[in-house]
Amino acid sequence: MSKHQRGQGTVLFAGGGTGGHIYPNVGILEALRARRPDAAVRFLVSNRPGDAKIMDRLGEDWTASPVRPLPTLRRPWEALPFLRAWRRGTAQVRRLVQEHDIRAVVATGGFVSGPAIAAAASSGLPRAMVNLDGVPGQANRLLVRRCSRVFTAYRSPLLPSAEVIGLPLRRASVGERDPAAARRALDLPPERPLLFVTGATHGATSVIETMMALVRRGPFADALGPWQVLHQCGTYDVAALQAAYDRAGVQARVVDYLDAMGQAWAGAELAVSRAGAGSVAEAWANATPTVFLPNPYHKDQHQRLNAEPMVEGGGALMESDAIDPERNADRLMPRLIELLRDADRRQAMRSKARESCPPDGAAAVASWIDDVLG
């Protein structure tokens, strides 16, 4: 049962599989509620356990879709299960349209978006796609023709008619402007500079193992001496990673999940991160000097394109992930030691990030929703 008044219609926010597809919808919802405090909404996410954890914390109405990711040519045996799940997923959305008086659909791309856009199109509902990455994914490219409106956080020749906006951010993505105040809000010693390490919701094993390789090296551990580390590791073994920092004599706090991501970014004097669209947007919005390690497994290398604008603006650096932790440590150690020791360099990066940061795009999508709801 929805917590909001029926009669005005419900907005369906579709996107899941990772927090990176869910949180932009949360940002759009917050902007919509600023316009319509009683707006009724429902989230459509994947059936992965991580999505359920995020939604339970959020406290909004939600439904898990049975849909599966698009199969690759290398795994043709997954085609039939995909088609069956697609049919179940589109039928599920049609039921949601009827049962919850869905009046508009907003999708943030990825495999969960497919049935939502398809069912909305067949029902004649207004439907918007929000492309989040530097390279539109396969699902987005296939679905965009069926959308009433397309927004994108990155210009792309594949989306020539899309409106370019900043990536939608939730309020919790932006922390205090003063780093010491943000550290205090996280219950961290405000006087010690903070290195924030994150691989987003799944943790990024190669980033974690690279940090473990780095702290085993005396020069890096020495450079970290006056610092503290906050490491958000996702599904990785928290105790094992905490033990690695403890053995190296590094003051660190390891957590699997952080809801106050904005305070973590804002409290950091330096960050090491994957380059998912959400991570880049949060680093940029908080003007955090960041070294990005884009995911090396994506064939289209979209994470490199995600990070490029912030790097070109001077607020971040980018290194290739060689996957091998020791090789990564060889490359990263001199650059990180330099940044750990050079406060002027970090401040220059912070200033350039503030100057080049795009505006939050949540308000633009919320305005479209407001218009179509009437």
N, C-alpha and C positions, 0 to 999 in steps of 0.2 A: 504494500500500500504506500502511495506517495505521501510525503510529509507536507505537501503544499496543496493549495486549493486547486481543485479541478475546475475546468471551465475555460481557463486561459490557454489550455494546451500545454504539452510537455515538449521539451527539447531533448533529443537523443544525442549524446556525445559518444562517438564511436572511436575506439583506439585502444590498443593494448598489446600485450606481449612483453613490454618493458615499461618502466616508469617514464621513459622518454616519449612514449606515445600517449600516456595518460595525463601527465602533469600539464602539458599545454592546454588540454581541455579544462583542467581545473582553473588555470589562469583565465580562460575565456568565461567560465562560469562565474568567477569572482567579479569580472568586469560586467557581466550581464546582471548580476545581483545588485551591483551599484546602480543600475538603471531600473531594474525590476526586482525589488527585494523578495517578492513572493514567487519568483519564477520557478516553475516545476521542471525538474530535469531527471534524466535517467542516464547512467553510463552503461555502455556496452563494451566489455573488456574480454580478454581471452580467458581460457580456463586454466591458465598457469597459476600455480600457488602464489607467486609474487604479486600478481594482479589482485588476488583476493586480499592479501595483506594490506596493499595500498588502499583498496576501497573500504576495507573495514575501518582503517584509520580515518578516512575521509568522512564517513558517515552519511553519504548520499545513497539514494536508491541505485542499484546496479544489477546487471544481468551478465552472466558468463556465456560467451558464444562458443559453440562447438566447432567453429571453423578452424581449419588448419592452414599453415603457410603454403604458398604456391610451391608445388614440387619442381625440382630441377630436372633437366634432361638426363642427368646422371642417376636419378632415382625414379625411373618411370613407374615402378610398382606402387608409388605413392599417389598416382593420378586418380585411381578409383576411390580410395579413401578420402582424397581431397574433394572430389565431386559429391560424394555422399554427405560429407560435412558441410559443403557449400549449400546443398539443398536444405539441410536441417537448419543452417544458419539463416538463410533467407526466409524460410517459413517462420522461424522464431521471431525475426524482426517484423514480419507482417502481423504476427500476433501482438507484439508489443505496440505496434501502431494502433491497433484496434483497442487493446486493453488499457492503454495509458494515454490515448488521445495525442499521439505524437504529431506535432505540427511542423517540425523542422529537424534536420539531421546535420550535425557537424562531425566530420571525420578527419582524424589527424594522420591518415595513411596507414600502411601496413595491412596485414592480412585480415584483421578484425573489421577494417573499414569496408571491405568488399561487399558482404551481404547487406550491410546497412545502406550503402549507396544504391545498390541494385534494387533493394526492396523499396527504398524511398522513391527512386525513379519510376518504378512500376506503379506506385501509388500516387504519383504526381506531387509529391511533397517537395518543398524547397530543401536543397541539400548543398552543403559547402564542403570543399576539400581544403585542408590546411597542410600544404607540403612543408616539411620541417627540414629536410636535408639539402645539401648542395647539389646532389644528383637525385632527382625524383626516382623512387623505387619502382619496381615493376608493377606493383599493385596500383600505385598512384597514376602511372602512365596509362594503365588500362582503364581506370575509373574516371579520369578527368573529363572525358567526353560526356559522361552521364551526370555531371554536376551542374547546378545552376550558377554556382559562384566558386572561383578558385582563388585561394590566397597562397602565397609562398614566402618563406623566409629568405630565399635565395633566388636571384634572377637565374632563369634557365631557358635556353632555346626550346626545351621540351614542353615548356608551359608559357607560350607566348602571350596568352590573354590573361595570365594571372596577375592579381594585385600584389605587389611586393610590400610586405610588412615585416616588422621585427618579430622574432619568435615569441609567441605568447608565453608569459611567465606568471606563475602564481605568486601571491604576496610573500610566501615563505621562501621564495627564491632570492629575495633581496634583503640583505641584512643592514646592520648599523653602518653609517658612513665612517665612523671611527673604529678602526680595527680592534683597539683595546676594549672598547665597549662591547663589540661583538664577541670577543673572547670571554669577557665576563658573563655575557648572556649564556654562553655554552658551559659555564662553570669551569673554565680553564684559567690558569694564571694569566692575568691581563698584561703583566710586565714582560712575559717571554714571547718573542716572535714565534709565529705559527707557520709550519709547513703543512699544508693540506694535501692529502693524496686521495684520489678517488678514481674508481673505474666504473662509476655510476651504479645502477641497481644490481648488476651481476658481478661487479667487483673487478673484472679483467685480470685473469690469473697472471698474464705476463707482466703487467704493471706491478702486481704484488711481489712476484718473484724477483723482479728487477730491484725493487726497494729492499728486499731481503739481502740481495747480493751487494747492494750499495752499503748498507749499514754494517756489513761484515768487513768492509774496508776501512782501515784506520783513518786515512785522511778525510773521508766523508763523515765518519762518526765524529771526528774531532771538529769539523766545520759545523756539525749539528749541535755541538756542546751547549751553546747558550739558547738553543731553540727548543721547541716542543713540536711533536708531530700529532696530527689528527688524521687517522687513516680509516676511511670508509671502505670496507672490503666486500660488501655484498654477501654472496653465498659461501665465501671462503671461510676456512677455519679461524675464527677470531682468536681462540686461545693460542694456536700455533704461531700466528702472526704477532700477537702481543709478546709471546715468549722470545721471538727473534729480536724484537726491539729491546726487550729487557736484557738479553744476553749482550747486546752491543752497547749497553749503558745509555741508550737514547730514551729521553723522556717522551713517552708516546701514549696515546689513547686510541685503541682499535675498536671500531664499532661496525656492526653489519649494516645498519640502516641509520639514516639521519633525516628526520623530518625538517629540521631547521637548517636546510642546506644553505640558505642565504646567509645565516650567521657564520657558517663554516667558511664560505667563500669570502665574506666580508672581513672575518677575523684573520684571514691568512695574509701574511706578507709575501708568500710564494706558494704556488700550487703545482702539482704534477697530476695530469689527468688524461683520460681518454678524450676523444674529440667528437662525441655524440653531439647532436645539435643542441640538446638541452644543457649539457655541460658547458659548451662554448658560450651559449647565451647567458648562463648564470655567472660564469667567470667574467664575461664582458660587462654585464649589468652591475657587478660589484667591483669592477676595475681591479681585478686580482691579477697580478703578474703571474703568468702561467706557462709551464712547459707542457705542450700537448704531445701525446704519443698516440697517433691515430691507430685505430684497429687495422692490423695488416691483413686480416682475412677477407675483407670485403673486396670483391673483384672490381667494383666500380670506384673504390677508394674514396667514397663520399665523405668519410671523416676528414680527410685531408682538405677537401673543398670546404667543409664546415669551418675549419680552423683558419683557413687562409685570410679571410677579411680581418680578423682580430690580429693575426700575425703581421699582415701588411700595414695595419694601423699602428703598429709598434707596441701593442699591449701584451703580446705573447710571443713565444718561440715554439718551433715545431721540430721534433726529431722523429726519425723513422723507428718503428719497433721491429728489431731484428728477431723477435720471438725468443731468442736465446738470452737468458737473464745476464750472463756474464758479458756478452757482447754489448748488450744495452748499457750495462754499468760502465763499461769502458768508454762509451760515447758520452754518457750523461754526466759522469762524475766531474770532469773539469768544468763543464758549463754550470752545473748545479752549485758546485763549491764557489764559483765566481759570484753567482747570484746570491747565495747565502751570506757572502761577506761584503757585498757591495750594495749598501742601502740606497745610495744615490741612483744606481742603475734601476733598482726596483721602483723607486719613486718616479723615475722618468717613465717607466713602463706603465705605472698606475695612471699617471697624468695623460698619457697618450690613449690609454683605454677609455678614460672618461670622455676625452674629446671625440673619439671615433665611434662610440657605442650607439647603435641604432635604437630608436624608441621601441617600447614594448608594443607588440601587435595585438594584444588581447582586446583592446578597446575597439579596434577596427572590425574584428569578427563579431563582437558583442553588438555593435551597431547594426551589422547586417541582420543578426538574429532579431533584434528589436524591431527592425523595419518589417521583416517577413511575418512576425507575429501580429503586427498591427496594433 
